Amino acid sequence: MTPELVTAFGQFGPMGLLVMFLYFEKKAEREHRREVEEEKTKADLARASADKEIATALAALTVTIQHLPRGA
């Protein structure tokens, strides 16, 4: 048993352990959710950057096609 568990059980009994478990479970869940959100944000930024590059390339292609000689 970790010192935190011994202290919680000694001071607050079984209810203290339950409350401590719920607290740490929520804390771990929040950390996991934050990590997932950070990964999603990074992916969204990468996608936005790729979309900008594709738009630039498409604009350049459009201009090139418009300047091709017609009816040769």
C-alpha positions, 0 to 999 in steps of 0.5 A, a space after each residue: 500500500 502506498 503512503 497515501 492509501 495508508 494515510 487516507 484509510 487511517 484518517 478517513 476510513 473506507 469512505 476516505 478511500 472511496 473519495 480518494 479513488 474517485 478524485 484520482 480517477 477523475 484527475 486521470 480522466 481529465 489528463 487523458 482528455 487533455 492529451 486527446 484534445 492536444 493530439 486533435 489540435 495538432 492534427 487540425 493544425 496540420 490539416 489546415 496547413 496542408 489545405 493551404 498548400 493544396 489551395 496554393 497549388 490549385 491556384 497556381 495550376 488554374 493560372 497556368 491552365 488559363 494562360 495556355 494557348 487555345 486552339 493550336 
